[in-house]
Amino acid sequence: MQNEIYIVAGAAVTALAAFVTAKITTGIQLDIARLNAEKDVKLQKDRLHDDRLKNELVVEREKLDILHRTLSRIQLENSQTMSYFQSQSNMNVESFRARYLDNCERFHESMAIVDIYYPKMRDDLYHIYGQMNIFWGNQENLLRTDIKTNPDGWSSLLCKVLDAGEEISKRTRNLKDEITDRARKLKERIDNFSR
């Protein structure tokens, strides 16, 4: 009977050891699984965060491109060259005003981008808008003034048009330089994501 007690005790100790080992092994496996799951979740969150940032950079770069092209067009439309073209083409007032409204629409597209992405550029853009109104107002009066009957008035208006055009050109050049610098920095950040 003693042998049977030893056998039962040995079986109980073996079962207890197996149970404790299984419990420890299961706990370790659960800890490893939890750590792996947490690591996977963190990696996925980091990947999603990086993708979101990269997409935001791409969108911002597209907006910079639109802003640069729009400012270039505003610069051209408010230039000495355009004033000369309009003066030489015998443009009627309705066509002139329609062109002015198209120019304003471009400006408002630029303003939307600046308000959303680059509020520091806002003051410069509003200064450009003020100069655009001076340019177009004086250009319309210039188109209505006959140089033969009113040479002094015509010259005065032309000077105002040219001064406003030069101020617009200067401000747009400065903004385009800022845009170019920002686009370069964005490209570097996008390139860093690709590595």
C-alpha positions as CSV (number, residue, x, y, z in Angstrom):
1,M,0.0,0.0,0.0
2,Q,2.9,2.3,0.6
3,N,3.9,1.8,-3.0
4,E,0.5,2.9,-4.1
5,I,0.7,6.0,-1.9
6,Y,4.1,6.8,-3.5
7,I,2.6,6.3,-7.0
8,V,-0.4,8.5,-6.2
9,A,1.8,11.1,-4.6
10,G,4.2,11.0,-7.5
11,A,1.3,11.3,-9.9
12,A,-0.1,14.2,-7.9
13,V,3.3,16.0,-7.9
14,T,3.8,15.3,-11.6
15,A,0.3,16.6,-12.3
16,L,0.9,19.7,-10.1
17,A,4.3,20.3,-11.8
18,A,2.6,19.9,-15.2
19,F,-0.2,22.3,-14.2
20,V,2.3,24.9,-12.9
21,T,4.4,24.6,-16.0
22,A,1.4,24.9,-18.2
23,K,0.2,27.9,-16.3
24,I,3.6,29.6,-16.4
25,T,4.0,28.8,-20.1
26,T,0.5,30.0,-20.9
27,G,1.1,33.2,-19.0
28,I,4.4,33.8,-20.8
29,Q,2.8,33.1,-24.2
30,L,0.0,35.5,-23.4
31,D,2.5,38.2,-22.4
32,I,4.5,37.6,-25.6
33,A,1.2,37.7,-27.6
34,R,0.1,40.9,-25.9
35,L,3.5,42.6,-26.4
36,N,3.5,41.5,-30.1
37,A,0.0,42.8,-30.5
38,E,0.9,46.1,-28.8
39,K,4.0,46.4,-31.1
40,D,1.9,45.7,-34.2
41,V,-0.7,48.3,-33.1
42,K,2.1,50.8,-32.5
43,L,3.7,50.1,-35.9
44,Q,0.4,50.4,-37.6
45,K,-0.4,53.7,-35.9
46,D,3.1,55.0,-36.8
47,R,2.6,53.9,-40.4
48,L,-0.8,55.6,-40.6
49,H,0.6,58.7,-39.0
50,D,3.5,58.8,-41.5
51,D,1.1,58.2,-44.4
52,R,-1.2,61.0,-43.2
53,L,1.7,63.4,-42.8
54,K,3.1,62.4,-46.2
55,N,-0.4,63.0,-47.8
56,E,-0.7,66.3,-46.1
57,L,2.7,67.3,-47.4
58,V,1.8,66.3,-50.9
59,V,-1.5,68.3,-50.7
60,E,0.4,71.3,-49.3
61,R,2.9,71.1,-52.1
62,E,0.0,71.0,-54.7
63,K,-1.4,74.1,-53.0
64,L,2.0,75.8,-53.2
65,D,2.1,75.1,-56.9
66,I,-1.4,76.6,-57.5
67,L,-0.5,79.6,-55.4
68,H,2.8,80.2,-57.3
69,R,1.1,79.9,-60.7
70,T,-1.8,82.2,-59.6
71,L,0.6,84.8,-58.2
72,S,2.6,84.7,-61.5
73,R,-0.6,85.3,-63.4
74,I,-1.6,88.2,-61.1
75,Q,1.9,89.6,-61.6
76,L,1.5,89.4,-65.4
77,E,-2.0,90.8,-65.5
78,N,-0.9,93.8,-63.4
79,S,2.3,94.6,-65.3
80,Q,3.5,97.3,-67.6
81,T,3.4,94.8,-70.4
82,M,-0.3,94.1,-69.9
83,S,-1.0,97.9,-69.6
84,Y,0.7,98.4,-72.9
85,F,-1.2,95.5,-74.6
86,Q,-4.5,96.9,-73.3
87,S,-3.7,100.4,-74.4
88,Q,-2.8,99.3,-77.9
89,S,-5.7,96.9,-78.4
90,N,-8.4,99.5,-78.1
91,M,-10.1,97.2,-75.5
92,N,-13.6,98.3,-74.6
93,V,-14.6,98.9,-71.0
94,E,-16.8,95.8,-70.8
95,S,-13.9,93.5,-71.9
96,F,-11.6,95.4,-69.6
97,R,-13.9,94.9,-66.6
98,A,-14.4,91.2,-67.4
99,R,-10.7,90.8,-67.4
100,Y,-10.5,92.6,-64.1
101,L,-13.1,90.2,-62.5
102,D,-11.1,87.2,-63.8
103,N,-8.0,88.7,-62.1
104,C,-10.0,89.1,-58.9
105,E,-11.1,85.5,-59.1
106,R,-7.5,84.4,-59.3
107,F,-6.7,86.6,-56.4
108,H,-9.4,85.0,-54.3
109,E,-8.1,81.6,-55.1
110,S,-4.7,82.7,-53.8
111,M,-6.3,84.2,-50.7
112,A,-8.1,80.9,-49.9
113,I,-4.9,79.0,-50.0
114,V,-3.1,81.6,-47.9
115,D,-5.8,81.8,-45.3
116,I,-5.8,78.0,-44.9
117,Y,-2.1,77.2,-45.2
118,Y,0.0,80.4,-44.9
119,P,-1.6,83.1,-42.8
120,K,1.7,84.9,-42.5
121,M,1.4,85.8,-46.2
122,R,-2.0,87.3,-45.7
123,D,-0.9,91.0,-45.3
124,D,1.3,90.9,-48.4
125,L,-1.5,89.4,-50.4
126,Y,-4.0,92.1,-49.2
127,H,-1.4,94.7,-50.1
128,I,-1.2,93.2,-53.6
129,Y,-5.0,93.3,-53.8
130,G,-5.0,97.0,-52.9
131,Q,-2.4,97.7,-55.5
132,M,-4.4,95.7,-58.1
133,N,-7.4,97.9,-57.6
134,I,-5.2,101.0,-58.0
135,F,-3.7,99.5,-61.1
136,W,-7.0,98.5,-62.7
137,G,-8.8,101.7,-61.7
138,N,-6.1,103.9,-63.2
139,Q,-5.7,101.6,-66.2
140,E,-9.4,102.0,-67.0
141,N,-9.1,105.8,-66.8
142,L,-6.0,105.6,-68.9
143,L,-7.9,103.7,-71.6
144,R,-10.6,106.4,-71.5
145,T,-8.1,109.3,-71.7
146,D,-7.0,110.6,-75.1
147,I,-3.3,111.2,-75.1
148,K,-3.7,113.9,-77.8
149,T,-6.3,116.0,-75.9
150,N,-5.0,115.4,-72.4
151,P,-1.3,114.4,-72.4
152,D,-0.6,115.4,-68.8
153,G,-3.6,113.5,-67.5
154,W,-2.6,110.5,-69.6
155,S,1.0,110.6,-68.3
156,S,-0.2,111.0,-64.7
157,L,-2.4,107.9,-65.0
158,L,0.3,105.9,-66.7
159,C,2.7,106.7,-63.8
160,K,0.1,105.5,-61.3
161,V,-0.4,102.3,-63.3
162,L,3.3,101.6,-63.5
163,D,3.9,102.4,-59.8
164,A,1.1,100.0,-58.8
165,G,2.4,97.3,-61.2
166,E,5.9,97.6,-59.9
167,E,4.7,97.3,-56.3
168,I,2.6,94.2,-57.2
169,S,5.6,92.7,-59.0
170,K,7.8,93.3,-56.0
171,R,5.4,91.8,-53.5
172,T,4.6,88.8,-55.7
173,R,8.3,88.1,-56.2
174,N,8.8,88.1,-52.5
175,L,5.9,85.7,-51.9
176,K,7.0,83.4,-54.7
177,D,10.5,83.3,-53.1
178,E,8.8,82.2,-49.8
179,I,6.8,79.6,-51.7
180,T,9.9,78.3,-53.4
181,D,11.7,78.0,-50.1
182,R,8.7,76.2,-48.5
183,A,8.3,73.8,-51.4
184,R,12.0,72.9,-51.1
185,K,11.6,72.1,-47.4
186,L,8.5,70.1,-48.2
187,K,10.3,68.1,-50.8
188,E,13.1,67.3,-48.3
189,R,10.5,66.0,-45.8
190,I,8.7,64.0,-48.5
191,D,12.1,62.5,-49.6
192,N,12.8,61.6,-45.9
193,F,9.6,59.6,-45.7
194,S,10.6,57.6,-48.8
195,R,13.8,56.4,-47.2
